[in-house]
Amino acid sequence: MNSPKHILILDAIPFAGGSKIATNHILATLAQENIRYTVISKDRKSWPGKQVRFSPLWQLPWFSTCEQGWGYLLRQLLLMVSVIGARLKYGKIDLAIAPSGPGVDLALYLAKYLVPYPILQFIHGPVAPSKSIALCLVKAKKVYYLNSARTSIMAALRRIMGEKKAQEHIRSKAFEELVNGLPRPCWPSPCRYEKVKVFWAASLLKWKGLEFMLSAIKSLPPKDRPQTEICYIKPKDIKQEISRAPQAIEKVSWYQAPKNLDEIRAGCNIFVSTSIKEPFGLSILEALAAGHCVLIPADGAYWDQVLEHNVNCFKYPPGDSQQLANLIRHVSRDMTLLKRIAGQGQQLAQTYRAEKQYQGIKAQIDAMTHLSATDNATLEKAC
C-alpha cells in the first residue's frame, strides 16, 4: 500500500457553517485510512476525525474582518504564512482544499507559488466580481460550485476575459456543478409525531431571517402557538449584522450550538426556513430526511425549484410573516396533513445520499492525490 496522502484544508472562517459541514460530508466519502489531513483553523470543533491534525492560523485581530483593500491583502499574506508553516512542519501537500470560496481562500493561491500543490475549490455561495477572485478561479485545478453561484462566477471571470472565453471556461472540465448530500453516518434520526413542534436552525446572520421567524411566532396567540425549538450559531469576528438571541418568548426554547442537535430535531416535526435566497440549505435537506414537514419561502432559491407546494413542502410568500404564521397554524392543526407532506419530502431526501452525490468528487480527489484503485478497494472493505 502507498504511503498516506497529505490533504491540507485552509479554514479561515472562525465559526461553524454550511460550507464546512458540506466539506466534511464530502471528505467522509473518501477512503480515510490512506489520507492524513492538516487543517489550518481556529474552529477545531468543525473538523472532527482521527486523521486530522491542526496547524496554527496566524491572524492579527484588527485585520480579521477586513474584506477589501490593504487590510484584506495583509490578512491573506498572514494566512499564506500559516500555509507555508504547515507545509514546512508536515511535509509535501498532495492536495489543498479551499472550502469557502476564492475570496476567503486567497492565501492558498498565494502560497501555491512558493510551495506548489493542486487546489480543489468549493464554492457554496455567491462570489464577488473581482479580478483577484477570477485569477484564483483560473488557477484552481478543479472548481465545484453550487448552481446558485454560477451567475456571480461568470461576473468574476468577465473581469479578466470576454464573455465567450468566460463561457468556455465555466463549461470546461475544470468546472463542475455541485449538489450536496448527506453521508450515511450523518443521516438524521427520524422525527416523532406525538405532538406538533416547530424547529428552526441557522446562524444569527441577518439574512438567515431569525427576526422574521420570531415575528411570525409572536403574531400567533399563545394558545395557537406550537412549541418552537430554535438552534443557532453565533458568528464571530465579522462585520455583518447579526440577530439577537436568545429572547424571552412564550413557548420558544433556545439552544446555542447544541451538541445534541439531532436529538432536538428528532423531537420536532415542522421545519421553518426563513433564509433569503439560500444557496442550498443543508438544514432543509436534513429536515426533509428527518421526516419534518418543511416550510420554505417561494423565493426562487434551490429548494423552491426542487420542492412542490402542498406535495412535499409548504411555501409562503417571501417577507410575509403573517402568511408564515397562518401556515404554521394551519399545519399544526392537522397532523394527518403534516405527516403526508413530511412523508413525501422524506422520500425525496433519499435521492440526496452523499455516497451517490459525491462519487465524481471522490474520483477527482483520488486522481488528484494519485490514490490507486487497489488502495481504495482495500480501504473501502476495511471501512
ROGULUM-489440 format. One record per residue (C-alpha): residue number from 0; residue in three letters; x, y, z. Coordinates in Angstrom, 2 decimals, decimal comma. Example, Ala and Ser with C-alpha at 12.3 -4.5 7.8 and 13.67 -1.06 7.14 Angstrom:
2
[node 0 'ala' [12,30 -4,50 7,80]]
[node 1 'ser' [13,67 -1,06 7,14]]
REM end
This chain:
383
[node 0 'met' [0,00 0,00 0,00]]
[node 1 'asn' [1,26 3,50 -0,83]]
[node 2 'ser' [2,17 5,97 1,92]]
[node 3 'pro' [-0,72 8,18 3,13]]
[node 4 'lys' [-1,55 11,20 1,00]]
[node 5 'his' [-1,47 14,64 2,61]]
[node 6 'ile' [-4,51 16,90 2,17]]
[node 7 'leu' [-4,33 20,46 3,51]]
[node 8 'ile' [-7,50 22,43 4,30]]
[node 9 'leu' [-7,47 26,18 4,97]]
[node 10 'asp' [-10,40 27,23 7,16]]
[node 11 'ala' [-10,28 31,00 7,60]]
[node 12 'ile' [-13,85 31,34 8,94]]
[node 13 'pro' [-13,86 31,37 12,76]]
[node 14 'phe' [-17,34 29,87 13,28]]
[node 15 'ala' [-19,30 26,83 12,13]]
[node 16 'gly' [-21,33 26,95 8,93]]
[node 17 'gly' [-22,78 25,11 5,96]]
[node 18 'ser' [-19,64 25,18 3,80]]
[node 19 'lys' [-17,65 23,35 6,48]]
[node 20 'ile' [-20,41 20,80 7,06]]
[node 21 'ala' [-20,66 20,13 3,32]]
[node 22 'thr' [-16,87 19,76 3,02]]
[node 23 'asn' [-16,85 17,30 5,94]]
[node 24 'his' [-19,61 15,31 4,24]]
[node 25 'ile' [-17,54 15,14 1,07]]
[node 26 'leu' [-14,42 14,02 2,97]]
[node 27 'ala' [-16,47 11,36 4,77]]
[node 28 'thr' [-16,98 9,56 1,45]]
[node 29 'leu' [-13,22 9,10 0,95]]
[node 30 'ala' [-11,21 6,02 1,94]]
[node 31 'gln' [-9,95 7,61 5,14]]
[node 32 'glu' [-7,16 5,23 6,17]]
[node 33 'asn' [-4,79 6,30 3,40]]
[node 34 'ile' [-5,25 10,06 3,85]]
[node 35 'arg' [-3,91 12,39 6,52]]
[node 36 'tyr' [-5,43 15,83 6,91]]
[node 37 'thr' [-3,89 19,07 8,10]]
[node 38 'val' [-6,45 21,75 8,91]]
[node 39 'ile' [-5,42 25,38 9,42]]
[node 40 'ser' [-8,25 26,71 11,57]]
[node 41 'lys' [-9,34 28,34 14,83]]
[node 42 'asp' [-12,61 26,41 14,72]]
[node 43 'arg' [-11,46 22,91 15,66]]
[node 44 'lys' [-14,94 21,67 16,55]]
[node 45 'ser' [-15,95 21,84 12,88]]
[node 46 'trp' [-13,26 19,33 11,84]]
[node 47 'pro' [-13,63 16,01 13,65]]
[node 48 'gly' [-11,69 12,89 12,74]]
[node 49 'lys' [-8,74 10,82 13,90]]
[node 50 'gln' [-6,67 11,69 10,83]]
[node 51 'val' [-6,96 15,45 11,41]]
[node 52 'arg' [-4,00 17,47 12,64]]
[node 53 'phe' [-4,37 21,17 13,34]]
[node 54 'ser' [-1,88 23,85 12,36]]
[node 55 'pro' [-1,91 27,44 13,70]]
[node 56 'leu' [-3,90 30,07 11,83]]
[node 57 'trp' [-1,95 33,32 12,15]]
[node 58 'gln' [-4,11 36,39 12,07]]
[node 59 'leu' [-3,95 39,86 13,65]]
[node 60 'pro' [-7,25 40,80 15,37]]
[node 61 'trp' [-7,60 44,15 13,61]]
[node 62 'phe' [-7,26 42,51 10,16]]
[node 63 'ser' [-9,58 39,54 10,82]]
[node 64 'thr' [-12,69 41,33 9,49]]
[node 65 'cys' [-11,06 43,16 6,55]]
[node 66 'glu' [-12,69 42,12 3,27]]
[node 67 'gln' [-11,05 44,58 0,88]]
[node 68 'gly' [-8,11 46,94 0,47]]
[node 69 'trp' [-4,71 46,72 2,13]]
[node 70 'gly' [-6,15 45,23 5,30]]
[node 71 'tyr' [-7,57 42,30 3,33]]
[node 72 'leu' [-4,29 41,76 1,48]]
[node 73 'leu' [-2,26 41,78 4,72]]
[node 74 'arg' [-4,74 39,35 6,26]]
[node 75 'gln' [-4,27 36,96 3,32]]
[node 76 'leu' [-0,47 37,30 3,47]]
[node 77 'leu' [-0,55 36,25 7,13]]
[node 78 'leu' [-2,75 33,30 6,22]]
[node 79 'met' [-0,24 32,47 3,48]]
[node 80 'val' [2,46 32,27 6,15]]
[node 81 'ser' [0,19 29,84 8,03]]
[node 82 'val' [0,00 27,64 4,92]]
[node 83 'ile' [3,77 27,69 4,38]]
[node 84 'gly' [4,30 26,91 8,07]]
[node 85 'ala' [2,06 23,85 7,78]]
[node 86 'arg' [3,95 22,74 4,67]]
[node 87 'leu' [7,31 23,02 6,46]]
[node 88 'lys' [6,04 21,20 9,54]]
[node 89 'tyr' [4,02 18,40 7,97]]
[node 90 'gly' [5,68 17,86 4,60]]
[node 91 'lys' [4,60 17,76 0,98]]
[node 92 'ile' [0,98 18,72 0,25]]
[node 93 'asp' [-0,61 16,34 -2,26]]
[node 94 'leu' [-3,83 18,37 -2,44]]
[node 95 'ala' [-5,05 21,67 -0,98]]
[node 96 'ile' [-8,78 22,06 -0,42]]
[node 97 'ala' [-10,25 25,56 -0,43]]
[node 98 'pro' [-13,65 25,06 1,25]]
[node 99 'ser' [-15,15 28,53 1,50]]
[node 100 'gly' [-14,72 30,44 -1,77]]
[node 101 'pro' [-11,73 32,07 -3,53]]
[node 102 'gly' [-12,21 35,40 -1,75]]
[node 103 'val' [-11,78 33,72 1,63]]
[node 104 'asp' [-9,21 31,15 0,47]]
[node 105 'leu' [-6,89 33,51 -1,46]]
[node 106 'ala' [-3,92 32,61 0,78]]
[node 107 'leu' [-3,87 29,09 -0,67]]
[node 108 'tyr' [-3,36 30,56 -4,14]]
[node 109 'leu' [-0,60 32,90 -2,94]]
[node 110 'ala' [1,29 30,14 -1,11]]
[node 111 'lys' [1,00 27,89 -4,17]]
[node 112 'tyr' [3,73 29,91 -5,89]]
[node 113 'leu' [6,21 29,06 -3,12]]
[node 114 'val' [5,12 25,53 -2,18]]
[node 115 'pro' [3,35 24,08 -5,25]]
[node 116 'tyr' [0,26 21,86 -4,92]]
[node 117 'pro' [-3,02 21,37 -6,83]]
[node 118 'ile' [-6,04 23,25 -5,44]]
[node 119 'leu' [-9,59 21,93 -5,31]]
[node 120 'gln' [-12,01 24,82 -4,75]]
[node 121 'phe' [-15,55 24,50 -3,37]]
[node 122 'ile' [-17,98 27,40 -3,83]]
[node 123 'his' [-21,09 27,27 -1,64]]
[node 124 'gly' [-22,40 30,78 -2,26]]
[node 125 'pro' [-22,04 33,86 -4,50]]
[node 126 'val' [-18,53 35,25 -5,10]]
[node 127 'ala' [-17,53 38,89 -5,54]]
[node 128 'pro' [-16,90 40,16 -9,12]]
[node 129 'ser' [-13,20 40,93 -8,57]]
[node 130 'lys' [-10,09 40,30 -10,66]]
[node 131 'ser' [-8,33 38,52 -7,78]]
[node 132 'ile' [-11,18 36,03 -7,47]]
[node 133 'ala' [-11,22 35,47 -11,24]]
[node 134 'leu' [-7,48 34,78 -11,22]]
[node 135 'cys' [-7,99 32,23 -8,44]]
[node 136 'leu' [-10,74 30,54 -10,41]]
[node 137 'val' [-8,49 30,02 -13,43]]
[node 138 'lys' [-5,60 28,79 -11,25]]
[node 139 'ala' [-7,63 26,14 -9,40]]
[node 140 'lys' [-7,17 22,60 -10,67]]
[node 141 'lys' [-10,88 21,91 -10,14]]
[node 142 'val' [-13,82 24,06 -9,05]]
[node 143 'tyr' [-17,07 22,59 -7,68]]
[node 144 'tyr' [-19,81 25,18 -7,34]]
[node 145 'leu' [-23,47 25,37 -6,40]]
[node 146 'asn' [-25,68 26,35 -9,32]]
[node 147 'ser' [-26,79 29,45 -7,39]]
[node 148 'ala' [-23,18 30,75 -7,60]]
[node 149 'arg' [-22,88 30,41 -11,39]]
[node 150 'thr' [-24,00 33,97 -12,23]]
[node 151 'ser' [-21,53 35,51 -9,80]]
[node 152 'ile' [-18,71 33,25 -11,05]]
[node 153 'met' [-19,39 34,43 -14,60]]
[node 154 'ala' [-19,35 38,07 -13,43]]
[node 155 'ala' [-15,93 37,49 -11,83]]
[node 156 'leu' [-14,49 35,75 -14,91]]
[node 157 'arg' [-15,63 38,64 -17,12]]
[node 158 'arg' [-13,26 40,91 -15,18]]
[node 159 'ile' [-10,26 39,24 -16,85]]
[node 160 'met' [-11,73 37,81 -20,08]]
[node 161 'gly' [-14,52 38,34 -22,57]]
[node 162 'glu' [-17,97 36,77 -22,44]]
[node 163 'lys' [-17,09 34,00 -24,91]]
[node 164 'lys' [-13,93 32,99 -23,01]]
[node 165 'ala' [-15,79 33,09 -19,69]]
[node 166 'gln' [-18,48 30,78 -21,09]]
[node 167 'glu' [-15,82 28,41 -22,44]]
[node 168 'his' [-14,03 28,40 -19,11]]
[node 169 'ile' [-17,06 27,59 -16,94]]
[node 170 'arg' [-18,03 24,83 -19,41]]
[node 171 'ser' [-14,55 23,29 -19,28]]
[node 172 'lys' [-13,61 20,18 -17,29]]
[node 173 'ala' [-12,12 22,45 -14,61]]
[node 174 'phe' [-15,63 23,49 -13,50]]
[node 175 'glu' [-18,41 21,24 -12,31]]
[node 176 'glu' [-21,75 21,87 -10,65]]
[node 177 'leu' [-22,10 20,65 -7,07]]
[node 178 'val' [-25,25 19,24 -5,47]]
[node 179 'asn' [-24,88 18,46 -1,77]]
[node 180 'gly' [-25,80 15,26 0,03]]
[node 181 'leu' [-25,75 13,62 3,45]]
[node 182 'pro' [-23,39 10,71 4,24]]
[node 183 'arg' [-24,78 7,63 5,96]]
[node 184 'pro' [-23,24 8,40 9,41]]
[node 185 'cys' [-24,76 11,91 9,33]]
[node 186 'trp' [-28,27 10,87 8,27]]
[node 187 'pro' [-30,72 12,43 10,76]]
[node 188 'ser' [-32,73 10,40 13,26]]
[node 189 'pro' [-36,39 10,07 12,24]]
[node 190 'cys' [-38,65 12,57 13,94]]
[node 191 'arg' [-41,64 11,83 16,17]]
[node 192 'tyr' [-45,27 12,86 15,62]]
[node 193 'glu' [-46,84 12,57 19,09]]
[node 194 'lys' [-47,03 16,34 19,44]]
[node 195 'val' [-46,58 19,22 16,99]]
[node 196 'lys' [-43,27 21,01 17,45]]
[node 197 'val' [-41,57 23,62 15,24]]
[node 198 'phe' [-37,83 23,60 14,51]]
[node 199 'trp' [-35,60 26,46 13,28]]
[node 200 'ala' [-31,82 26,10 12,85]]
[node 201 'ala' [-29,32 28,56 11,36]]
[node 202 'ser' [-26,68 31,12 12,22]]
[node 203 'leu' [-27,62 34,55 13,57]]
[node 204 'leu' [-26,58 36,32 10,37]]
[node 205 'lys' [-29,37 38,75 9,50]]
[node 206 'trp' [-30,10 37,16 6,11]]
[node 207 'lys' [-30,99 33,89 7,84]]
[node 208 'gly' [-34,18 35,62 8,98]]
[node 209 'leu' [-34,48 34,95 12,72]]
[node 210 'glu' [-36,38 38,23 13,31]]
[node 211 'phe' [-38,82 37,25 10,56]]
[node 212 'met' [-39,35 33,85 12,21]]
[node 213 'leu' [-39,95 35,41 15,62]]
[node 214 'ser' [-42,36 37,95 14,14]]
[node 215 'ala' [-44,46 35,10 12,74]]
[node 216 'ile' [-44,39 33,15 16,01]]
[node 217 'lys' [-45,25 36,17 18,16]]
[node 218 'ser' [-48,20 37,05 15,92]]
[node 219 'leu' [-49,86 33,78 16,96]]
[node 220 'pro' [-51,81 33,84 20,25]]
[node 221 'pro' [-50,09 31,59 22,82]]
[node 222 'lys' [-53,00 29,11 22,64]]
[node 223 'asp' [-52,41 28,68 18,86]]
[node 224 'arg' [-48,62 28,77 19,10]]
[node 225 'pro' [-46,84 25,41 18,82]]
[node 226 'gln' [-43,75 24,79 20,92]]
[node 227 'thr' [-40,78 26,10 18,95]]
[node 228 'glu' [-37,15 24,99 19,27]]
[node 229 'ile' [-34,53 27,41 17,96]]
[node 230 'cys' [-30,95 26,22 17,46]]
[node 231 'tyr' [-28,48 28,90 16,50]]
[node 232 'ile' [-24,80 29,58 15,83]]
[node 233 'lys' [-23,41 32,97 16,84]]
[node 234 'pro' [-20,89 34,24 14,24]]
[node 235 'lys' [-17,57 35,64 15,46]]
[node 236 'asp' [-15,14 38,21 14,07]]
[node 237 'ile' [-17,38 39,53 11,29]]
[node 238 'lys' [-18,69 42,96 10,31]]
[node 239 'gln' [-22,10 41,72 9,18]]
[node 240 'glu' [-25,12 42,41 11,36]]
[node 241 'ile' [-26,41 39,55 13,48]]
[node 242 'ser' [-29,75 38,89 15,16]]
[node 243 'arg' [-30,25 38,97 18,93]]
[node 244 'ala' [-30,62 35,65 20,72]]
[node 245 'pro' [-31,95 34,35 23,00]]
[node 246 'gln' [-35,17 36,28 23,62]]
[node 247 'ala' [-37,86 35,60 26,20]]
[node 248 'ile' [-40,89 34,44 24,18]]
[node 249 'glu' [-43,57 32,10 25,46]]
[node 250 'lys' [-43,31 28,55 24,05]]
[node 251 'val' [-39,91 29,25 22,44]]
[node 252 'ser' [-36,79 27,37 23,62]]
[node 253 'trp' [-33,26 28,39 22,66]]
[node 254 'tyr' [-30,08 26,33 22,08]]
[node 255 'gln' [-26,72 27,79 21,11]]
[node 256 'ala' [-24,65 25,35 19,01]]
[node 257 'pro' [-26,13 22,33 20,83]]
[node 258 'lys' [-24,19 19,06 20,81]]
[node 259 'asn' [-27,50 17,15 20,78]]
[node 260 'leu' [-28,84 18,88 17,65]]
[node 261 'asp' [-30,00 15,58 16,15]]
[node 262 'glu' [-31,99 14,77 19,29]]
[node 263 'ile' [-33,65 18,20 19,35]]
[node 264 'arg' [-34,53 17,94 15,66]]
[node 265 'ala' [-35,96 14,44 16,15]]
[node 266 'gly' [-38,32 15,84 18,79]]
[node 267 'cys' [-39,80 18,29 16,26]]
[node 268 'asn' [-41,83 17,73 13,08]]
[node 269 'ile' [-42,24 21,11 11,34]]
[node 270 'phe' [-39,16 22,83 9,94]]
[node 271 'val' [-39,26 26,51 9,01]]
[node 272 'ser' [-36,67 28,08 6,71]]
[node 273 'thr' [-36,54 31,87 6,69]]
[node 274 'ser' [-33,22 32,37 4,87]]
[node 275 'ile' [-33,21 34,83 1,99]]
[node 276 'lys' [-32,18 33,16 -1,30]]
[node 277 'glu' [-30,44 30,25 0,47]]
[node 278 'pro' [-27,71 28,95 -1,94]]
[node 279 'phe' [-28,50 25,34 -0,99]]
[node 280 'gly' [-29,76 24,79 2,53]]
[node 281 'leu' [-28,29 21,71 4,22]]
[node 282 'ser' [-30,60 22,28 7,18]]
[node 283 'ile' [-33,58 21,95 4,81]]
[node 284 'leu' [-32,23 18,67 3,45]]
[node 285 'glu' [-31,63 17,39 6,99]]
[node 286 'ala' [-35,18 18,32 7,98]]
[node 287 'leu' [-36,61 16,54 4,93]]
[node 288 'ala' [-34,51 13,46 5,73]]
[node 289 'ala' [-35,70 13,51 9,35]]
[node 290 'gly' [-39,35 13,48 8,25]]
[node 291 'his' [-40,24 17,10 9,01]]
[node 292 'cys' [-42,99 18,96 7,22]]
[node 293 'val' [-40,87 21,69 5,62]]
[node 294 'leu' [-41,99 25,32 5,22]]
[node 295 'ile' [-39,88 27,43 2,83]]
[node 296 'pro' [-40,17 30,84 1,11]]
[node 297 'ala' [-41,22 30,84 -2,56]]
[node 298 'asp' [-38,11 32,85 -3,46]]
[node 299 'gly' [-36,71 31,01 -6,46]]
[node 300 'ala' [-33,81 29,53 -4,45]]
[node 301 'tyr' [-32,66 25,91 -4,80]]
[node 302 'trp' [-35,33 24,15 -2,73]]
[node 303 'asp' [-38,10 26,35 -4,10]]
[node 304 'gln' [-37,19 24,96 -7,53]]
[node 305 'val' [-36,99 21,35 -6,33]]
[node 306 'leu' [-39,92 21,05 -3,91]]
[node 307 'glu' [-43,60 21,34 -4,79]]
[node 308 'his' [-46,12 23,22 -2,65]]
[node 309 'asn' [-48,75 21,02 -0,98]]
[node 310 'val' [-46,95 17,89 -2,25]]
[node 311 'asn' [-43,67 17,60 -0,34]]
[node 312 'cys' [-43,48 21,02 1,34]]
[node 313 'phe' [-45,44 24,19 2,00]]
[node 314 'lys' [-44,38 27,56 0,62]]
[node 315 'tyr' [-45,13 31,07 1,80]]
[node 316 'pro' [-44,60 34,49 0,14]]
[node 317 'pro' [-41,12 35,84 0,98]]
[node 318 'gly' [-41,20 38,62 3,57]]
[node 319 'asp' [-44,82 37,97 4,62]]
[node 320 'ser' [-44,62 36,96 8,29]]
[node 321 'gln' [-48,40 36,86 8,66]]
[node 322 'gln' [-48,73 34,32 5,85]]
[node 323 'leu' [-46,00 32,25 7,50]]
[node 324 'ala' [-47,84 32,46 10,82]]
[node 325 'asn' [-51,09 31,34 9,14]]
[node 326 'leu' [-49,24 28,43 7,51]]
[node 327 'ile' [-47,71 27,31 10,82]]
[node 328 'arg' [-51,15 27,42 12,45]]
[node 329 'his' [-52,76 25,54 9,53]]
[node 330 'val' [-50,20 22,73 9,51]]
[node 331 'ser' [-50,03 22,41 13,30]]
[node 332 'arg' [-53,79 21,80 13,46]]
[node 333 'asp' [-53,77 18,85 11,05]]
[node 334 'met' [-51,37 16,03 11,95]]
[node 335 'thr' [-52,61 13,88 9,05]]
[node 336 'leu' [-51,71 16,62 6,57]]
[node 337 'leu' [-48,38 17,23 8,32]]
[node 338 'lys' [-47,40 13,54 8,07]]
[node 339 'arg' [-48,50 13,26 4,43]]
[node 340 'ile' [-46,36 16,21 3,30]]
[node 341 'ala' [-43,46 15,10 5,52]]
[node 342 'gly' [-43,54 11,57 4,09]]
[node 343 'gln' [-43,28 12,85 0,52]]
[node 344 'gly' [-40,40 15,14 1,48]]
[node 345 'gln' [-38,58 12,33 3,26]]
[node 346 'gln' [-38,91 10,13 0,19]]
[node 347 'leu' [-37,33 12,84 -1,99]]
[node 348 'ala' [-34,48 13,29 0,51]]
[node 349 'gln' [-33,40 9,69 -0,11]]
[node 350 'thr' [-32,03 10,77 -3,50]]
[node 351 'tyr' [-29,53 13,08 -1,75]]
[node 352 'arg' [-27,26 10,37 -0,36]]
[node 353 'ala' [-23,66 11,67 -0,23]]
[node 354 'glu' [-22,29 8,33 -1,36]]
[node 355 'lys' [-24,06 8,93 -4,69]]
[node 356 'gln' [-23,91 12,73 -4,91]]
[node 357 'tyr' [-20,17 12,92 -4,31]]
[node 358 'gln' [-19,00 9,99 -6,43]]
[node 359 'gly' [-17,48 12,33 -9,01]]
[node 360 'ile' [-15,72 14,43 -6,38]]
[node 361 'lys' [-14,33 11,31 -4,69]]
[node 362 'ala' [-12,94 10,12 -8,04]]
[node 363 'gln' [-11,47 13,58 -8,68]]
[node 364 'ile' [-9,73 13,68 -5,28]]
[node 365 'asp' [-8,42 10,15 -5,81]]
[node 366 'ala' [-6,99 11,22 -9,17]]
[node 367 'met' [-5,51 14,47 -7,86]]
[node 368 'thr' [-3,77 12,68 -4,98]]
[node 369 'his' [-2,92 9,66 -7,18]]
[node 370 'leu' [-4,62 7,18 -4,85]]
[node 371 'ser' [-4,50 3,82 -6,59]]
[node 372 'ala' [-7,58 1,74 -7,30]]
[node 373 'thr' [-6,01 -1,08 -5,25]]
[node 374 'asp' [-5,63 1,19 -2,22]]
[node 375 'asn' [-9,23 2,36 -2,46]]
[node 376 'ala' [-10,66 -1,13 -2,88]]
[node 377 'thr' [-8,71 -2,36 0,15]]
[node 378 'leu' [-9,69 0,59 2,29]]
[node 379 'glu' [-13,36 0,53 1,34]]
[node 380 'lys' [-13,56 -3,12 2,54]]
[node 381 'ala' [-11,96 -2,05 5,82]]
[node 382 'cys' [-14,38 0,84 6,43]]
REM end
